Amino acid sequence: MLQEDALGETRDEIYKLYLEVALSNRVSEFIKGGVILKPNWMADGSSFFYAEQEEEKTIIYKINPEKKTKEPLFDNEGLRKALTLELGHEPSGKGIPFSQFEFLEGERRVKFMVEGKEFLLDLKTHEIQKLPPLSEEEKNRKKFLIPKQFKAFLGNETKEILSPGGKFFAGIKDFNLYLRSTEDNTILFLTDEGREGYAWDLWNASPLWSPDGSRLILTKVDWREMPKIPLVNWLKQREDVDWVIYSKAGESLWKSELYVIDINSKKKVKIEIGDLRNHFISIVDWLPQGEEFLFFIVDREFKKLELMKANAFTGVAQKILTETEETQLHLDPFQRMEIKFLEGGRKFIWMSERDGWNHLYLYETGGRLIRRLTEGNFPVSEIKKVDEKRGWVYFMAQVDQTRPYDLHLCRVNLRNGKFERLTEAQGEHLIHISPSSEFFLDVHSSLTRPPKTELRTSEGKHVMVITEARIDVLNQKLKWVPPEEFTVKAADGETLLYGVIFKPYDFNPSKKYPILDYIYNVPHATIVPRNMYSALLTPEAAFAQLGFILFMLDGRGTSGRGKAFQDASYGKLGQIEIADHVAGLKQLAEQREYIDLNRVGIYGISYGGYLTLRAMLVEPDFFKVGVATAPMVDPEEIMSYTEHYLGLPQKNKKAYQESSCLHLAPRLQGRLLLIHGTKDQNAPFSGTIKMAEALIRAGKPFEMLILPEEAHVPSGIRGKYWIMYQHRYLEENLKDFKAPLPFWEKRIR
């Protein structure tokens, strides 16, 4: 048995290794194989190749589904010998010294690069040929590099959008739109009238090139009437201030204008959408003919969406359909909405939560509903592919009522409505459907089952296992203990909730452990990991190794369980989430004697930071220690995000007041650490300063960590410092909890 000092040292080493794996994304070193993230499909539409690491060498395998074969695409030893002769020395590693290559001549020859030199390989004769060296211009064109002189030209504005065919990059400089040639990096400005406060925009609205690369859809945004917040540059020798636009709840938003710009003539066509102040606009896609495109407009409260069709040459726009909700539409206008067109653009598939669950509907492009395609008490999350020839729509959905978060591949027939579930293993599934639509790759894993990639027919029949993960290193070096799934009842005593707990590697059920609630009970997402990869990628797995039980729960008000489940917190943010977490923790402790409810801590970031504050203030006897990072504090102080779930403060003042943490400051009893970056543009630093002032006025002791010039989610060296600091604070204060001195308030007053 290890001595206490040795055990502590071992625990610290394992904790650091877990943390390094999560922060550096080194999961593939511990879960080897099993996952194909991007199969490279070949000309027949069903065969593919992929690279895999085996015994310290890369092997590129070719899979033939028809023959059910898996064999190396290259002769490893022969290729390495030929390259040794050409290079004058042996290539690095032990396997294929490249992972990217290009097929030529109907997949008879391969072009690849090693050590900056290009080669041709004949796959039949295995003869290798060295190609002439590339010029600097060719290197730039192949890699789309930005030379130093253009980095200086662009400054920090380096977001560019590559055109179809790779001929141009589109970018914004000095508020105007330019093109950069990928051949010689020459710059051509397409606009010249943009100015500060009224500028061309490639950041929002999902700007989009036309399929032939001749036109670009984008917005011109007027933010001159929007308020601003100061971001202080503290680390300069002489401090200065950047003023950035930021509308708090109920304040003015920007006004968007939608344009199509012809890159050859520089002609700008303005789309007829009227005055779009206080609305969001998002470009969807071009119709297949390339003359019209779809976009949508949604009001700032996310209660009404209008899908529009516009003519790129005339600017005339027409409404196709309208979606409305009494609460909020579940969508993100800053992420491109994917629509699948059928019959050359005459029809399309639309997703809607209009019956309380996200389902598929078939529409004519003119706006007439043909019929709904899916129905039932489950949400569809993504359309994977439409096989018009055979009449199938393939999609991902959470169809298992006993495991409502498991994601499966399903399909529905366009003609007769026949529904089929194509995957059966528990957990999450990542799907790649072949171009031929005859096969698909099923990459699946659970918390306890390592990742595996299987090849299946389009009917879901098993063909072969392509690769299965090996986790011996994970077990040996990290002493891996998979997180344990659990179910509890919500505070309403009826709704079933799902979560996981992480345990330390040396877990002893006869001991008592402090428990930590890592909270992010946000309306637009879930937090609980549901496969081995994601469980290992979270720093929370590391935290448990310090001797805690780590608790994660998707309570009411989160996504993925239908509209009613998500709407449980609508209009009352912060009112039910903590009650669900307290109920879940108490139920777990009744079933597991090793959980010590006298030592309960809580922490989170962003909305999780807000809920951490709420927990410490509304349940001061239950939660003993809390760390709130970048908290929302007061929803009226936050950008329009809160409007989606509380409405406008002008209409719902009471809800905003009840959701604020500021008036609850006198209720603090436990130990609280506030953490915030000074350049946060999501939840401004001023919110934490106001919370500090409220706690000071209430005479409550607390601690604060300021991250200089850090954004909303800390990264880099400050990000690692932040994670370890909050871990240290919780470890020091929760394991041997002592409440703040009871005479503190009398003494300070």
C-alpha positions in Angstrom: 0.0 0.0 0.0 1.3 3.5 -0.9 2.3 5.8 1.9 0.3 9.0 2.2 3.0 11.2 0.8 3.6 8.9 -2.1 -0.1 8.6 -2.7 -0.5 12.4 -2.8 2.4 12.7 -5.2 0.9 10.0 -7.5 -2.5 11.8 -7.4 -0.9 15.1 -8.3 1.0 13.5 -11.2 -2.2 11.9 -12.6 -4.2 15.1 -12.1 -1.5 17.0 -14.2 -1.5 14.4 -16.9 -5.3 14.4 -17.1 -5.3 18.2 -17.4 -2.6 18.2 -20.0 -4.5 15.7 -22.1 -7.6 17.9 -22.0 -5.9 21.3 -22.6 -3.6 20.1 -25.3 -6.1 17.7 -27.0 -3.8 14.7 -26.6 -6.6 12.2 -26.5 -5.3 10.3 -29.5 -2.2 9.3 -27.5 -4.4 7.4 -25.0 -7.3 6.3 -27.2 -5.5 4.9 -30.2 -7.4 4.3 -33.4 -11.1 3.6 -33.6 -12.1 7.0 -35.0 -12.2 8.0 -38.7 -13.0 11.7 -38.7 -12.8 12.2 -42.5 -12.9 9.3 -44.9 -11.4 10.1 -48.3 -13.9 8.7 -50.8 -12.6 7.4 -54.1 -14.0 7.7 -57.6 -16.4 4.7 -57.4 -18.3 6.5 -54.6 -18.0 3.7 -52.1 -14.4 2.9 -51.6 -12.3 5.1 -49.4 -8.9 5.5 -47.8 -7.8 6.8 -44.4 -4.6 7.1 -42.3 -4.1 5.2 -39.1 -1.2 5.1 -36.6 0.0 1.6 -35.8 3.1 0.8 -33.8 4.6 4.3 -34.2 4.1 4.3 -38.0 1.4 5.7 -40.3 -0.4 3.3 -42.6 -2.8 4.5 -45.2 -5.5 1.9 -45.7 -7.9 1.4 -48.6 -11.3 0.0 -47.9 -13.3 -1.7 -50.6 -16.9 -2.2 -49.3 -18.0 -4.5 -52.2 -15.1 -6.9 -51.5 -15.1 -6.3 -47.7 -11.3 -5.8 -47.9 -8.9 -3.5 -45.9 -5.4 -3.3 -47.3 -2.5 -0.8 -47.4 -2.8 1.6 -50.3 1.0 1.9 -50.5 3.8 -0.5 -50.2 5.4 1.0 -47.1 8.9 -0.5 -47.4 9.2 -0.1 -51.1 8.0 3.6 -50.9 10.5 4.4 -48.1 13.4 2.8 -50.0 12.6 4.8 -53.2 12.3 8.0 -51.2 15.6 7.3 -49.4 17.3 7.3 -52.8 15.6 10.5 -53.9 16.1 12.4 -50.6 19.6 11.1 -49.9 18.5 9.9 -46.5 15.7 7.9 -44.9 12.4 9.7 -44.4 11.3 10.4 -40.8 9.3 7.9 -38.8 8.7 4.3 -39.7 5.6 4.5 -41.9 4.2 6.5 -44.8 5.9 10.0 -44.3 2.8 11.9 -45.5 -0.9 11.9 -44.8 -2.2 14.2 -47.7 -1.9 13.4 -51.4 -3.8 13.8 -54.7 -5.0 11.1 -57.1 -4.2 11.6 -60.8 -5.1 9.8 -64.0 -8.2 8.0 -62.6 -6.5 7.0 -59.4 -3.6 5.3 -61.2 -1.0 7.7 -59.9 -0.6 9.7 -56.7 1.1 13.1 -56.1 2.4 13.8 -52.6 4.9 16.0 -50.8 7.8 15.0 -48.5 10.2 17.6 -46.9 8.9 20.3 -49.3 9.5 18.2 -52.4 6.8 16.8 -54.7 6.7 13.3 -56.0 4.6 11.1 -58.3 3.9 7.5 -57.5 2.5 4.9 -59.9 0.3 2.6 -57.8 0.7 -0.3 -60.1 4.4 -0.3 -60.9 5.4 1.5 -57.6 7.8 3.7 -59.6 8.5 7.0 -58.0 9.3 10.3 -59.9 10.6 13.5 -58.4 8.9 16.7 -59.7 10.6 20.0 -60.3 10.7 22.3 -57.3 7.9 24.7 -56.8 8.4 28.4 -57.2 7.5 30.7 -54.3 4.3 31.8 -56.1 3.3 28.2 -56.5 3.9 27.5 -52.9 1.8 30.5 -51.9 -1.0 29.3 -54.2 -0.9 25.8 -53.0 -0.9 26.8 -49.3 -2.8 30.1 -49.6 -0.2 31.8 -47.5 -0.3 35.4 -46.5 3.2 36.9 -47.1 4.6 39.3 -44.5 3.7 42.4 -46.5 0.1 41.4 -46.6 0.1 40.5 -42.9 1.1 44.0 -42.3 -1.6 45.2 -44.7 -4.3 43.1 -43.0 -3.2 43.7 -39.4 -5.4 41.7 -37.1 -8.3 41.5 -39.6 -7.3 38.1 -41.1 -10.7 36.5 -41.5 -11.0 35.7 -45.2 -13.4 33.5 -47.2 -12.0 31.4 -50.0 -14.0 31.4 -53.3 -15.1 28.1 -55.0 -12.1 26.9 -57.0 -9.7 28.6 -54.7 -9.0 31.7 -57.0 -9.7 34.4 -54.5 -10.0 35.3 -50.8 -12.6 37.8 -49.8 -11.8 40.0 -46.8 -12.5 43.3 -45.0 -10.0 46.1 -44.6 -10.7 49.6 -43.4 -14.5 48.7 -43.4 -14.4 47.8 -47.2 -14.5 44.5 -49.1 -11.4 43.4 -51.0 -10.3 40.3 -53.0 -6.9 38.7 -52.6 -5.6 36.6 -55.4 -4.3 33.2 -54.3 -2.0 33.2 -57.3 0.1 36.3 -56.7 -1.6 37.9 -53.6 -2.6 41.0 -55.4 -5.3 43.0 -53.7 -8.4 44.5 -55.4 -11.0 46.5 -53.4 -14.6 46.0 -54.5 -16.0 48.8 -52.4 -14.7 52.1 -51.2 -17.6 53.8 -49.3 -17.5 51.8 -46.1 -16.6 53.7 -43.0 -16.5 53.3 -39.3 -20.0 52.6 -37.9 -21.3 51.8 -41.4 -19.2 49.0 -42.8 -19.2 45.9 -45.0 -19.3 42.8 -42.9 -17.8 39.2 -43.2 -18.2 38.3 -39.6 -22.0 37.9 -39.2 -25.0 36.7 -41.3 -23.0 33.8 -42.8 -21.6 35.5 -46.0 -21.6 33.2 -49.0 -19.9 32.9 -52.4 -22.0 31.8 -55.4 -21.3 28.3 -56.7 -19.3 29.6 -59.6 -17.3 32.1 -57.5 -18.5 35.1 -59.5 -20.7 36.8 -56.8 -20.7 37.2 -53.0 -23.6 37.7 -50.7 -22.8 39.7 -47.6 -24.2 42.4 -45.4 -23.4 46.1 -44.8 -24.0 46.9 -41.2 -24.9 50.3 -39.6 -24.0 50.3 -35.9 -23.7 54.1 -35.5 -26.7 54.2 -33.0 -25.4 51.3 -30.9 -23.9 52.0 -27.5 -20.3 51.1 -26.7 -18.4 49.7 -23.7 -14.7 50.4 -22.9 -12.0 47.8 -23.0 -8.9 49.0 -21.2 -5.5 48.0 -22.4 -3.9 47.7 -19.0 -0.7 46.0 -20.0 0.6 48.9 -22.2 3.2 51.3 -20.7 0.6 54.0 -21.2 -2.9 52.6 -20.7 -5.5 53.3 -23.4 -9.1 52.3 -24.2 -10.8 50.5 -27.0 -14.5 51.4 -27.4 -16.4 48.4 -28.8 -20.1 48.3 -29.7 -22.2 46.4 -27.1 -26.0 46.5 -26.7 -27.3 45.5 -23.4 -30.8 43.9 -23.1 -33.3 46.3 -24.6 -30.8 48.7 -26.2 -30.5 49.5 -29.9 -29.0 46.8 -32.2 -27.4 47.3 -35.6 -29.2 47.7 -38.9 -28.3 45.3 -41.7 -28.5 45.7 -45.4 -28.2 42.7 -47.7 -26.2 42.8 -51.0 -25.0 40.7 -53.8 -21.7 41.9 -55.3 -20.4 40.8 -58.7 -16.6 40.5 -58.4 -16.0 41.2 -62.1 -18.1 44.3 -62.6 -18.1 45.4 -58.9 -21.9 45.9 -59.3 -23.8 45.9 -56.1 -27.4 44.6 -56.0 -29.3 45.6 -52.8 -31.9 43.1 -51.7 -35.3 44.5 -50.8 -35.7 43.8 -47.1 -36.6 47.2 -45.7 -35.3 48.6 -42.4 -33.8 45.7 -40.5 -32.8 47.4 -37.3 -33.2 45.2 -34.2 -33.4 42.0 -36.3 -30.9 39.3 -37.2 -30.3 38.3 -40.8 -28.6 35.1 -41.9 -27.8 33.8 -45.4 -28.9 30.2 -46.0 -27.8 29.0 -49.4 -28.0 29.5 -53.2 -30.6 27.6 -55.1 -29.0 25.1 -57.5 -29.5 27.3 -60.6 -27.4 30.1 -59.0 -29.8 32.9 -59.7 -31.7 33.0 -56.4 -30.8 32.4 -52.8 -32.5 31.9 -49.5 -32.0 33.9 -46.3 -33.9 34.4 -43.1 -34.8 37.2 -40.8 -35.6 36.8 -37.1 -36.7 39.4 -34.6 -34.4 40.1 -31.6 -36.6 38.1 -29.2 -36.4 35.0 -31.5 -40.2 34.7 -31.6 -40.7 35.2 -35.4 -38.6 33.9 -38.3 -39.3 34.6 -42.0 -37.6 32.5 -44.6 -37.0 34.6 -47.8 -36.0 34.0 -51.4 -34.2 36.7 -53.3 -33.2 37.2 -56.9 -29.5 38.0 -57.1 -29.8 40.1 -60.2 -32.9 42.2 -59.4 -32.8 42.3 -55.6 -36.5 41.4 -55.4 -37.2 39.3 -52.3 -40.3 37.3 -51.4 -41.4 35.5 -48.2 -41.5 31.7 -48.4 -42.6 30.7 -44.9 -43.0 32.0 -41.4 -42.2 30.3 -38.1 -43.5 31.7 -34.8 -43.2 30.7 -31.2 -44.7 32.1 -28.0 -41.4 31.5 -26.2 -38.3 31.4 -28.5 -37.1 29.7 -31.7 -34.2 27.4 -31.1 -31.7 28.6 -33.7 -28.4 30.4 -34.1 -28.3 33.2 -36.8 -24.5 33.2 -36.7 -24.3 29.6 -37.9 -25.3 28.7 -41.4 -28.7 27.0 -41.5 -28.5 23.9 -43.7 -31.3 23.3 -46.2 -31.4 20.3 -48.5 -32.8 21.0 -52.0 -34.6 18.4 -54.1 -35.6 18.2 -57.7 -33.1 20.9 -58.8 -34.4 23.4 -56.3 -38.1 23.0 -56.8 -38.4 21.5 -53.2 -36.5 21.7 -50.0 -36.5 20.1 -46.5 -37.2 22.3 -43.6 -36.7 21.7 -39.8 -39.2 23.0 -37.3 -40.1 22.6 -33.7 -43.7 23.7 -34.4 -45.2 20.6 -32.7 -42.8 20.7 -29.7 -40.1 18.5 -31.3 -37.6 19.3 -34.1 -38.9 17.5 -37.2 -38.5 17.5 -41.0 -41.0 19.0 -43.4 -41.1 18.9 -47.2 -41.8 22.2 -48.9 -42.1 23.6 -52.4 -39.6 26.4 -52.9 -42.5 28.7 -53.4 -43.6 28.1 -49.8 -46.3 25.4 -50.0 -46.1 22.7 -47.4 -46.2 19.3 -49.2 -46.1 17.1 -46.1 -44.2 16.5 -42.9 -41.6 13.7 -43.1 -40.9 12.8 -39.4 -43.0 12.8 -36.3 -42.8 11.5 -32.7 -41.5 12.5 -29.3 -37.9 12.9 -30.3 -35.8 15.7 -31.9 -34.1 15.5 -35.3 -30.7 17.2 -35.0 -29.1 17.1 -38.5 -29.9 16.0 -42.0 -26.9 13.9 -43.2 -27.9 13.3 -46.8 -30.7 13.1 -49.3 -30.7 10.2 -51.7 -33.2 11.4 -54.3 -32.7 8.4 -56.6 -33.8 5.9 -54.0 -36.1 8.4 -52.2 -34.4 8.4 -48.7 -33.6 11.2 -46.3 -30.8 10.3 -43.8 -30.7 12.2 -40.6 -29.5 12.1 -37.0 -32.0 11.9 -34.2 -32.4 11.1 -30.5 -35.0 8.3 -30.9 -34.2 6.1 -28.0 -36.8 6.9 -25.3 -34.9 5.0 -22.6 -31.7 6.9 -23.5 -32.9 10.2 -24.8 -29.5 11.8 -25.5 -28.1 9.0 -27.6 -27.7 10.1 -31.2 -28.6 7.7 -33.9 -28.7 7.6 -37.7 -32.2 7.2 -39.1 -33.9 7.5 -42.5 -37.3 8.3 -43.8 -38.7 7.6 -47.3 -39.8 10.7 -49.3 -42.5 8.8 -51.1 -44.2 6.6 -48.5 -43.0 8.0 -45.2 -41.3 4.7 -44.0 -39.1 5.3 -41.0 -36.0 3.3 -40.1 -33.4 3.5 -37.4 -30.1 2.4 -38.8 -27.8 2.3 -35.7 -28.3 0.4 -32.5 -25.3 0.7 -30.2 -25.7 2.9 -27.1 -24.0 6.2 -27.0 -23.2 8.8 -29.7 -22.7 8.1 -33.4 -20.7 10.1 -35.9 -21.8 9.2 -39.4 -20.1 9.4 -42.9 -22.4 8.5 -45.8 -20.6 7.5 -49.0 -21.2 9.6 -52.2 -22.9 6.5 -53.7 -25.3 6.4 -50.8 -24.8 2.7 -50.7 -22.7 2.5 -47.5 -22.0 4.6 -44.4 -19.3 4.6 -41.7 -20.6 4.5 -38.1 -18.1 5.9 -35.6 -19.6 5.2 -32.2 -18.6 5.2 -28.5 -20.1 5.4 -25.1 -18.6 6.4 -21.7 -17.5 2.8 -21.1 -17.0 1.6 -24.6 -14.0 2.7 -26.7 -14.6 4.2 -30.1 -15.2 1.9 -33.0 -15.7 2.5 -36.7 -17.9 0.1 -38.6 -18.9 -0.1 -42.2 -22.6 -0.7 -42.9 -24.9 -0.8 -45.9 -27.4 2.0 -46.4 -30.0 -0.3 -44.8 -27.9 -0.5 -41.7 -26.6 -4.0 -42.2 -23.1 -4.6 -40.7 -20.3 -5.1 -43.3 -17.1 -5.0 -41.4 -15.2 -3.3 -38.5 -12.7 -0.9 -39.9 -10.9 0.2 -36.8 -11.4 -0.3 -33.0 -9.7 1.8 -30.4 -7.1 0.5 -28.1 -7.1 2.0 -24.5 -4.3 0.1 -22.8 -2.3 3.3 -22.5 -5.3 5.1 -21.1 -5.8 2.4 -18.4 -2.1 2.2 -17.5 -1.0 5.8 -17.5 -4.2 7.6 -16.4 -5.7 4.7 -14.4 -8.9 5.4 -16.2 -12.2 5.2 -14.3 -15.1 5.9 -16.7 -17.7 8.4 -15.5 -20.8 6.8 -14.1 -24.2 7.6 -15.6 -27.1 8.3 -13.3 -30.8 9.4 -13.4 -32.6 11.5 -10.8 -35.9 13.3 -10.6 -36.1 17.1 -11.1 -37.3 19.4 -8.3 -40.8 18.9 -9.6 -40.6 15.3 -8.5 -41.6 14.0 -12.0 -39.2 14.9 -14.7 -36.3 12.5 -15.2 -32.9 14.1 -15.5 -29.6 12.6 -16.7 -26.1 13.2 -15.6 -22.7 11.7 -14.8 -20.3 11.6 -11.9 -16.5 11.3 -12.2 -14.6 9.5 -9.5 -10.9 9.6 -8.5 -8.7 6.9 -9.9 -8.2 5.5 -6.3 -11.9 5.7 -5.4 -12.8 3.9 -2.1 -16.6 3.5 -1.5 -16.0 3.3 2.2 -14.6 6.9 2.3 -16.5 10.2 2.4 -15.8 12.5 -0.6 -16.6 16.2 -1.1 -18.7 16.7 -4.2 -18.4 19.4 -6.9 -21.2 20.5 -9.2 -19.8 21.7 -12.5 -22.8 23.7 -13.8 -23.8 25.1 -17.2 -27.5 24.6 -17.3 -28.0 26.8 -20.3 -31.0 26.9 -22.6 -29.2 26.4 -25.9 -26.9 23.4 -25.0 -26.2 20.4 -22.9 -23.0 19.8 -20.9 -22.9 16.1 -19.9 -20.3 14.1 -21.9 -21.7 11.0 -23.6 -18.7 9.3 -25.1 -15.2 8.3 -24.0 -13.5 11.0 -26.2 -15.5 13.9 -24.8 -15.2 12.6 -21.3 -11.5 12.7 -21.5 -11.4 16.1 -23.2 -13.1 17.8 -20.2 -10.8 19.3 -17.5 -13.5 18.0 -15.0 -12.1 14.5 -15.4 -8.8 15.9 -14.1 -10.5 17.6 -11.2 -11.9 14.4 -9.9 -8.4 13.0 -9.5 -7.7 15.4 -6.7 -10.1 13.5 -4.5 -13.5 14.7 -5.4 -16.8 13.4 -6.8 -17.4 15.5 -9.9 -21.1 16.0 -10.7 -22.5 17.1 -14.1 -26.3 17.3 -14.8 -28.5 18.5 -17.7 -31.4 19.9 -15.8 -34.7 21.4 -17.0 -34.2 24.3 -19.3 -31.5 22.7 -21.4 -31.8 21.6 -25.1 -32.1 18.2 -26.7 -35.3 17.0 -24.9 -38.0 18.9 -26.8 -39.5 22.3 -26.6 -41.4 21.9 -23.3 -38.3 20.7 -21.5 -36.2 23.6 -22.8 -39.0 26.2 -22.1 -39.1 25.2 -18.4 -36.8 28.1 -17.7 -38.3 30.6 -20.2 -39.1 33.9 -18.6 -37.5 32.9 -15.4 -33.8 32.4 -15.8 -32.1 31.3 -12.6 -35.4 30.3 -11.0 -35.5 26.5 -11.4 -32.0 25.4 -12.4 -30.5 25.4 -8.9 -33.4 23.6 -7.4 -32.9 20.8 -10.0 -29.2 20.5 -9.1 -29.9 20.4 -5.4 -32.6 17.8 -5.8 -30.2 15.7 -7.9 -27.4 15.9 -5.5 -29.6 14.9 -2.6 -30.9 11.9 -4.4 -27.4 10.8 -5.3 -26.3 11.1 -1.7 -29.2 8.9 -0.5 -28.0 6.2 -2.9 -24.3 6.6 -2.4 -23.0 6.9 1.2 -19.6 8.1 0.0 -21.0 11.5 -1.0 -20.6 14.1 1.8 -23.4 16.7 1.5 -21.7 18.8 4.2 -19.0 19.6 1.6 -20.7 20.6 -1.6 -19.0 23.0 -4.0 -20.0 24.5 -7.3 -18.3 26.2 -10.2 -18.9 27.3 -13.8 -18.1 29.8 -16.5 -20.4 32.3 -18.4 -24.0 31.1 -17.8 -22.4 28.5 -15.5 -20.7 31.4 -13.6 -24.1 33.0 -13.3 -25.7 29.9 -11.9 -22.7 29.4 -9.5 -23.5 32.8 -8.1 -27.2 32.0 -7.9 -26.5 28.7 -6.1 -24.3 30.4 -3.5 -27.0 33.0 -2.9 -30.3 31.1 -3.1 -29.0 27.9 -1.4 -26.4 29.3 1.0 -26.8 26.5 3.5 -26.2 23.8 0.8 -23.4 25.1 -1.4 -20.3 25.8 0.8 -17.7 27.0 -1.8 -18.2 28.4 -5.3 -16.0 29.7 -8.2 -17.9 31.9 -10.7 -16.0 32.7 -13.9 -17.2 35.4 -16.3 -20.6 35.4 -14.7 -23.7 37.1 -16.2 -24.6 38.6 -12.8 -27.5 40.7 -14.0 -29.3 39.7 -17.3 -30.2 43.3 -18.0 -26.5 44.1 -18.3 -25.9 41.4 -20.9 -26.1 41.6 -24.7 -29.3 40.6 -26.4 -28.8 36.9 -25.7 -30.9 37.2 -22.6 -33.8 38.6 -24.6 -34.3 35.3 -26.3 -35.3 33.7 -22.9 -36.6 36.7 -20.9 -38.1 38.9 -23.6 -37.3 42.6 -23.6 -36.8 44.3 -20.2 -39.2 47.0 -21.3 -41.9 44.3 -21.4 -40.8 42.0 -18.6 -39.0 44.1 -15.9 -40.0 41.8 -13.1 -38.3 38.7 -14.7 -35.1 40.7 -15.1 -35.1 41.9 -11.5 -35.8 38.4 -10.2 -33.0 36.9 -12.3 -30.4 39.4 -11.2 -27.9 38.3 -8.5 -27.1 41.8 -7.3 -30.0 42.1 -4.8 -29.2 38.6 -3.4 -25.7 39.6 -2.1 -26.7 39.8 1.6 -27.5 36.0 1.5 -23.9 34.9 0.9 -22.6 32.6 3.6 -20.0 30.3 2.0 -16.7 31.0 0.4 -16.9 32.7 -3.1 -14.2 33.4 -5.7 -15.1 35.6 -8.7 -12.9 35.3 -11.8 -13.1 37.6 -14.8 -11.1 38.7 -17.8 -10.9 42.5 -18.3 -11.6 42.3 -22.1 -14.7 40.1 -22.0 -17.1 41.1 -24.8 -19.7 38.5 -23.9 -20.3 39.1 -20.2 -18.6 42.5 -19.5 -16.1 42.8 -16.7 -18.3 45.6 -15.3 -20.9 43.0 -14.2 -18.4 41.3 -11.8 -17.3 44.8 -10.5 -21.0 45.5 -9.7 -21.3 42.2 -8.0 -18.2 43.0 -5.9 -19.7 46.3 -5.0 -23.0 44.6 -3.9 -21.0 42.1 -1.7 -19.0 44.9 -0.2 -22.1 46.9 0.7 -23.6 43.7 2.2 -20.4 43.2 4.3 -19.8 39.8 2.7 -16.2 38.4 2.4 -15.3 37.1 -1.1 -12.2 36.7 -3.2 -11.5 37.8 -6.8 -9.0 36.9 -9.6 -8.6 39.3 -12.4 -7.2 38.0 -15.7 -5.5 40.9 -17.4 -6.8 41.6 -21.0 -8.4 38.1 -21.2 -11.6 37.4 -23.2 -14.7 35.6 -22.2 -13.2 32.1 -22.2 -9.6 32.3 -20.9 -7.0 30.6 -23.2 -3.3 30.2 -23.5 -1.1 30.6 -20.4 -3.9 32.6 -18.6 -6.4 29.8 -19.5 -4.3 27.2 -17.8 -3.7 29.4 -14.9 -7.4 30.0 -14.5 -8.3 26.3 -14.5 -5.6 25.4 -12.0 -6.4 28.4 -9.8 -10.1 27.5 -9.5 -9.1 23.9 -8.9 -6.7 25.0 -6.1 -9.3 27.3 -4.6 -11.9 24.6 -4.4 -9.5 21.9 -3.2 -8.1 24.1 -0.4 -11.5 25.4 0.8 -13.9 22.5 0.3 -11.9 19.4 1.5 -11.6 20.9 5.0 -14.4 23.5 4.8 -14.5 26.3 7.3 -17.1 29.0 7.0 -16.0 32.6 7.0 -15.7 34.0 10.5 -19.1 34.6 12.0 -18.2 37.9 13.5 -16.9 39.3 10.2 -20.0 41.4 9.4 -20.1 42.9 12.9 -16.4 43.7 12.7 -16.6 45.3 9.2 -19.6 47.4 10.1 
